[in-house]
């Protein structure tokens, strides 16, 4: 298994890649029902209200993932996120 890509044992947010390990982490559809494809941080009010670019997601996630100990430095985090995030549904739909 590649340690750079989250295990598919737990679903991941299709925007930021965060593991969705419990229903409390699920985002919401516009009608307020749980959306198990996205996390509560990326999709708190429905997919239609999700904003930001792929680059903005990388800029936000890279320092956070370094602080969480997922990557040794920001350059590594940025490179790995730039390779991984475009494989997620949100960015595929946008042609990232």
PEHUBEL-V611695 format. One record per residue. N is the residue number from 0. RES is the residue in three letters. PSI is psi in whole degrees, -180 to 180 (none if undefined). BURIAL is 1 if it has 24 or more other ideal C-beta (glycine too) atoms within 12 Angstrom, else 0. Layout:
# PEHUBEL-V611695
<<N & RES & PSI & BURIAL> <N & RES & PSI & BURIAL>>
This chain:
# PEHUBEL-V611695
<<0 & UNK & 141 & 0> <1 & UNK & 118 & 0> <2 & UNK & -14 & 0> <3 & UNK & -18 & 0> <4 & UNK & 128 & 0> <5 & UNK & 148 & 1> <6 & UNK & 143 & 0> <7 & UNK & 6 & 0> <8 & UNK & -37 & 0> <9 & UNK & 137 & 0> <10 & UNK & 157 & 1> <11 & UNK & 154 & 1> <12 & UNK & 130 & 1> <13 & UNK & 16 & 1> <14 & UNK & -49 & 1> <15 & UNK & -13 & 1> <16 & UNK & 5 & 1> <17 & UNK & 133 & 1> <18 & UNK & 135 & 0> <19 & UNK & 82 & 1> <20 & UNK & -9 & 0> <21 & UNK & 155 & 0> <22 & UNK & -25 & 0> <23 & UNK & -20 & 0> <24 & UNK & -8 & 1> <25 & UNK & 144 & 1> <26 & UNK & -168 & 1> <27 & UNK & 148 & 1> <28 & UNK & 167 & 0> <29 & UNK & -29 & 0> <30 & UNK & 3 & 0> <31 & UNK & -5 & 0> <32 & UNK & 155 & 0> <33 & UNK & 141 & 0> <34 & UNK & 100 & 1> <35 & UNK & 2 & 1> <36 & UNK & -19 & 1> <37 & UNK & 156 & 1> <38 & UNK & 164 & 1> <39 & UNK & -25 & 0> <40 & UNK & -40 & 1> <41 & UNK & -30 & 1> <42 & UNK & 65 & 1> <43 & UNK & -18 & 1> <44 & UNK & 21 & 0> <45 & UNK & 149 & 0> <46 & UNK & -33 & 1> <47 & UNK & -26 & 0> <48 & UNK & 3 & 0> <49 & UNK & 131 & 1> <50 & UNK & 173 & 0> <51 & UNK & 159 & 0> <52 & UNK & 169 & 0> <53 & UNK & -44 & 1> <54 & UNK & -39 & 0> <55 & UNK & -36 & 0> <56 & UNK & -43 & 1> <57 & UNK & -45 & 1> <58 & UNK & -37 & 0> <59 & UNK & -46 & 1> <60 & UNK & -34 & 1> <61 & UNK & -54 & 1> <62 & UNK & -33 & 0> <63 & UNK & -45 & 0> <64 & UNK & -30 & 1> <65 & UNK & -47 & 0> <66 & UNK & -33 & 0> <67 & UNK & -6 & 0> <68 & UNK & 17 & 0> <69 & UNK & -22 & 1> <70 & UNK & 150 & 0> <71 & UNK & -26 & 0> <72 & UNK & 169 & 0> <73 & UNK & -35 & 0> <74 & UNK & -42 & 0> <75 & UNK & -44 & 0> <76 & UNK & -46 & 1> <77 & UNK & -43 & 1> <78 & UNK & -44 & 0> <79 & UNK & -41 & 1> <80 & UNK & -40 & 1> <81 & UNK & -29 & 0> <82 & UNK & -36 & 0> <83 & UNK & -48 & 1> <84 & UNK & -39 & 1> <85 & UNK & -13 & 1> <86 & UNK & -9 & 0> <87 & UNK & 151 & 1> <88 & UNK & -46 & 1> <89 & UNK & -46 & 1> <90 & UNK & -30 & 1> <91 & UNK & -42 & 0> <92 & UNK & -33 & 0> <93 & UNK & -3 & 0> <94 & UNK & 30 & 0> <95 & UNK & none & 0>>
